[in-house]
């Protein structure tokens, strides 16, 4: 495969990826999409108004990657007045 074909295939894959809806968002992405601040997002997680998960390297680890459910975030935004 020559260089031109690799670039073309990469561009096609990139176009497909842009059309996909995420299932989980990292915190900066959730802030950007929703306009809700970091502290408020953590409040909503604590109040169980939006779903989230933490990915950890080990079970006893204190740190991890916080993921926020895209669907629950949209549900909260669309029904925020209720």
C-alpha positions as CSV (number, residue, x, y, z in Angstrom):
1,X,0.0,0.0,0.0
2,X,1.5,3.3,-0.9
3,X,1.5,6.5,1.1
4,X,-1.5,8.0,-0.8
5,X,-3.7,5.1,0.0
6,X,-2.8,5.1,3.7
7,X,-3.7,8.8,4.0
8,X,-7.0,8.3,2.1
9,X,-8.0,5.3,4.3
10,X,-7.1,7.4,7.4
11,X,-9.3,10.2,6.2
12,X,-12.2,7.8,5.6
13,X,-11.8,6.3,9.0
14,X,-11.7,9.8,10.6
15,X,-14.9,10.8,8.8
16,X,-16.7,7.7,10.2
17,X,-15.4,8.3,13.7
18,X,-16.8,11.9,13.8
19,X,-20.3,10.6,13.1
20,X,-20.3,8.2,16.1
21,X,-22.1,9.2,19.3
22,X,-19.9,8.5,22.4
23,X,-21.2,6.1,25.1
24,X,-18.9,7.5,27.8
25,X,-17.2,10.9,28.2
26,X,-14.2,11.9,30.2
27,X,-14.8,14.9,32.5
28,X,-13.4,17.6,30.1
29,X,-15.6,16.3,27.3
30,X,-18.7,16.3,29.5
31,X,-17.9,19.9,30.6
32,X,-17.5,21.0,26.9
33,X,-20.6,19.2,25.7
34,X,-22.9,20.3,28.5
35,X,-21.5,23.6,29.7
36,X,-21.8,22.3,33.3
37,X,-18.8,23.0,35.5
38,X,-16.6,20.4,37.1
39,X,-17.9,20.9,40.6
40,X,-21.5,20.8,39.5
41,X,-20.9,17.6,37.5
42,X,-19.4,15.9,40.6
43,X,-22.5,17.1,42.6
44,X,-24.8,15.5,40.0
45,X,-22.8,12.3,40.2
46,X,-23.0,12.3,44.0
47,X,-26.8,12.9,43.8
48,X,-27.0,10.1,41.2
49,X,-28.6,12.4,38.7
50,X,-26.1,11.3,36.1
51,X,-24.3,8.0,35.8
52,X,-20.5,7.6,36.0
53,X,-17.9,4.9,36.4
54,X,-14.3,5.0,37.5
55,X,-11.7,2.9,35.7
56,X,-8.8,1.9,38.0
57,X,-5.6,0.1,37.4
58,X,-6.0,-2.0,40.6
59,X,-9.0,-2.4,42.9
60,X,-7.1,-0.8,45.9
61,X,-6.0,2.2,43.8
62,X,-7.3,5.6,44.9
63,X,-7.0,7.2,41.5
64,X,-8.7,6.3,38.3
65,X,-10.3,7.7,35.1
66,X,-13.8,9.1,35.7
67,X,-16.2,8.4,32.8
68,X,-19.6,10.0,32.5
69,X,-22.5,8.4,30.7
70,X,-23.3,10.5,27.6
71,X,-27.0,9.3,27.6
72,X,-27.5,10.2,31.3
73,X,-25.9,13.6,30.8
74,X,-28.3,14.4,27.9
75,X,-31.3,13.0,29.8
76,X,-30.4,15.3,32.7
77,X,-30.0,18.4,30.4
78,X,-33.2,17.7,28.5
79,X,-35.2,17.1,31.7
80,X,-33.3,19.6,34.0
81,X,-36.4,21.6,34.9
82,X,-38.3,18.5,36.2
